[in-house]
Structures are given as structure tokens and as C-alpha cells.
Amino acid sequence: MTKVTYTDAQGQQHVLDVSAGTSIMAAAVTHGIDGIVGECGGNLMCATCHVYVDPRDADRLPEMSDDEEAMLEDAVAEHRPTSRLSCQLVMSDDLEEIHVEMPSEQL
């Protein structure tokens, strides 16, 4: 399990233990965490699961695909160097913890 800390735009934190094979987006939607919409169900088609990965954690994640990068260009929220789509961040047993911040808007 990976300990995922979600911080919303108001600074409130939510912490979940996320099983290997589950995306950060799926865990947030399943547990009703506001700030991640996941409108397309994790199919890399909407960018409503945009998050900012803590810079300390960014290097421990797989590289972003060209499709993810293209989708982030159309995201509503500001694009930052640590922007990722949380549907593409699938947890593994190798990752102990990760911190993500959610933008103030997704739609």
C-alpha cells in the first residue's frame, strides 16, 4: 500500500492507503475526496484529475507519456512542472508514500 496525501486548494489534507494497481484518481473518487473529478473514468480523455505532485516525489514516478502531456495542455488549471493526471499515477508496492495537491478547479 502507498500512503497518498491529497491536499485540496484550501489546504485541507486527506490521507488514504492506496493498494498497488490503483490510481490516485480512482482512490480519490472511490473515497469521495473533492477536487478530483475523473470525468472520463481514468481513460486519459478529460484532464479533470489534474494534480500537482510534490517535487520531492516527482522523480519517483514513471515518466509522463506524450498523451498525458498533450492532455495536460488542455487542463483548466495552471500547468506546472509537477503537473500530472492522477489517473495515470498507478500505485505500486515500491512507492511508500506520495503527496499531491489539487488545483482550485478542474472543470
C-alpha positions as a Markdown table, in Angstrom:
| # | Residue | x | y | z |
|---|---|---|---|---|
| 1 | Met | 0.0 | 0.0 | 0.0 |
| 2 | Thr | 1.0 | 3.5 | -0.7 |
| 3 | Lys | 0.1 | 6.3 | 1.6 |
| 4 | Val | -1.3 | 9.1 | -0.5 |
| 5 | Thr | -1.8 | 12.6 | 1.0 |
| 6 | Tyr | -4.2 | 14.7 | -1.0 |
| 7 | Thr | -4.2 | 18.5 | -0.3 |
| 8 | Asp | -7.1 | 20.4 | -1.6 |
| 9 | Ala | -7.0 | 24.1 | -2.8 |
| 10 | Gln | -8.0 | 25.2 | 0.7 |
| 11 | Gly | -5.1 | 23.3 | 2.3 |
| 12 | Gln | -7.2 | 20.6 | 3.9 |
| 13 | Gln | -5.5 | 17.2 | 3.8 |
| 14 | His | -6.9 | 13.7 | 3.2 |
| 15 | Val | -4.7 | 10.6 | 3.6 |
| 16 | Leu | -5.5 | 7.3 | 2.1 |
| 17 | Asp | -3.7 | 3.9 | 1.9 |
| 18 | Val | -3.9 | 3.0 | -1.8 |
| 19 | Ser | -3.4 | -0.5 | -3.0 |
| 20 | Ala | -0.9 | -1.4 | -5.7 |
| 21 | Gly | -2.6 | -1.3 | -9.1 |
| 22 | Thr | -5.0 | 1.5 | -8.1 |
| 23 | Ser | -4.6 | 5.0 | -9.5 |
| 24 | Ile | -4.5 | 8.1 | -7.3 |
| 25 | Met | -7.7 | 9.3 | -9.2 |
| 26 | Ala | -9.6 | 6.1 | -8.6 |
| 27 | Ala | -8.8 | 6.1 | -4.9 |
| 28 | Ala | -9.9 | 9.7 | -4.6 |
| 29 | Val | -13.2 | 9.2 | -6.5 |
| 30 | Thr | -14.0 | 6.0 | -4.6 |
| 31 | His | -13.5 | 7.7 | -1.2 |
| 32 | Gly | -15.3 | 10.9 | -2.2 |
| 33 | Ile | -12.3 | 13.3 | -2.0 |
| 34 | Asp | -13.4 | 16.6 | -3.5 |
| 35 | Gly | -11.0 | 18.2 | -6.1 |
| 36 | Ile | -10.5 | 15.2 | -8.4 |
| 37 | Val | -13.4 | 14.7 | -10.8 |
| 38 | Gly | -12.2 | 11.9 | -13.1 |
| 39 | Glu | -15.0 | 12.7 | -15.6 |
| 40 | Cys | -13.7 | 10.2 | -18.2 |
| 41 | Gly | -13.2 | 7.4 | -15.6 |
| 42 | Gly | -9.4 | 7.3 | -16.0 |
| 43 | Asn | -9.3 | 6.9 | -19.8 |
| 44 | Leu | -6.9 | 9.9 | -20.4 |
| 45 | Met | -9.6 | 11.9 | -22.1 |
| 46 | Cys | -10.6 | 14.8 | -19.9 |
| 47 | Ala | -7.8 | 16.2 | -17.6 |
| 48 | Thr | -10.3 | 16.6 | -14.7 |
| 49 | Cys | -8.0 | 14.6 | -12.5 |
| 50 | His | -5.1 | 17.1 | -12.8 |
| 51 | Val | -2.8 | 17.2 | -9.7 |
| 52 | Tyr | 0.4 | 18.8 | -8.7 |
| 53 | Val | 2.9 | 16.2 | -7.4 |
| 54 | Asp | 5.1 | 17.3 | -4.5 |
| 55 | Pro | 8.5 | 18.0 | -6.1 |
| 56 | Arg | 10.1 | 15.6 | -3.6 |
| 57 | Asp | 8.0 | 12.8 | -5.0 |
| 58 | Ala | 8.1 | 13.6 | -8.7 |
| 59 | Asp | 11.3 | 11.8 | -9.5 |
| 60 | Arg | 10.0 | 8.6 | -8.1 |
| 61 | Leu | 7.2 | 8.3 | -10.6 |
| 62 | Pro | 7.2 | 6.9 | -14.1 |
| 63 | Glu | 7.8 | 9.4 | -16.9 |
| 64 | Met | 4.8 | 11.1 | -18.4 |
| 65 | Ser | 3.6 | 9.8 | -21.7 |
| 66 | Asp | 3.1 | 12.0 | -24.7 |
| 67 | Asp | -0.6 | 11.5 | -24.5 |
| 68 | Glu | -0.7 | 12.6 | -20.8 |
| 69 | Glu | 1.4 | 15.7 | -21.7 |
| 70 | Ala | -0.9 | 16.6 | -24.5 |
| 71 | Met | -4.0 | 16.3 | -22.3 |
| 72 | Leu | -2.4 | 18.5 | -19.6 |
| 73 | Glu | -2.1 | 21.3 | -22.2 |
| 74 | Asp | -5.9 | 21.4 | -22.3 |
| 75 | Ala | -6.4 | 21.3 | -18.5 |
| 76 | Val | -8.4 | 24.1 | -16.9 |
| 77 | Ala | -5.9 | 24.7 | -14.1 |
| 78 | Glu | -2.5 | 26.2 | -14.4 |
| 79 | His | 0.1 | 23.8 | -15.8 |
| 80 | Arg | 3.2 | 23.5 | -13.5 |
| 81 | Pro | 6.4 | 21.5 | -13.9 |
| 82 | Thr | 5.0 | 18.9 | -11.5 |
| 83 | Ser | 1.5 | 18.6 | -13.1 |
| 84 | Arg | 0.3 | 15.1 | -13.7 |
| 85 | Leu | -3.0 | 13.4 | -14.4 |
| 86 | Ser | -3.8 | 11.3 | -11.4 |
| 87 | Cys | -5.5 | 8.6 | -13.5 |
| 88 | Gln | -2.0 | 7.9 | -14.9 |
| 89 | Leu | -0.4 | 7.6 | -11.4 |
| 90 | Val | -0.9 | 3.9 | -10.6 |
| 91 | Met | 0.5 | 2.9 | -7.2 |
| 92 | Ser | 3.0 | 0.1 | -6.8 |
| 93 | Asp | 4.4 | -1.7 | -3.8 |
| 94 | Asp | 7.7 | 0.2 | -4.5 |
| 95 | Leu | 6.2 | 3.5 | -3.6 |
| 96 | Glu | 5.8 | 4.1 | 0.2 |
| 97 | Glu | 4.1 | 7.5 | 0.0 |
| 98 | Ile | 3.3 | 10.4 | -2.3 |
| 99 | His | 1.8 | 13.9 | -1.8 |
| 100 | Val | -0.4 | 15.6 | -4.3 |
| 101 | Glu | -2.1 | 19.0 | -4.4 |
| 102 | Met | -5.3 | 19.5 | -6.2 |
| 103 | Pro | -5.9 | 22.7 | -8.2 |
| 104 | Ser | -8.8 | 25.0 | -7.3 |
| 105 | Glu | -10.8 | 24.0 | -10.3 |
| 106 | Gln | -10.9 | 21.1 | -12.8 |
| 107 | Leu | -13.9 | 22.0 | -15.0 |
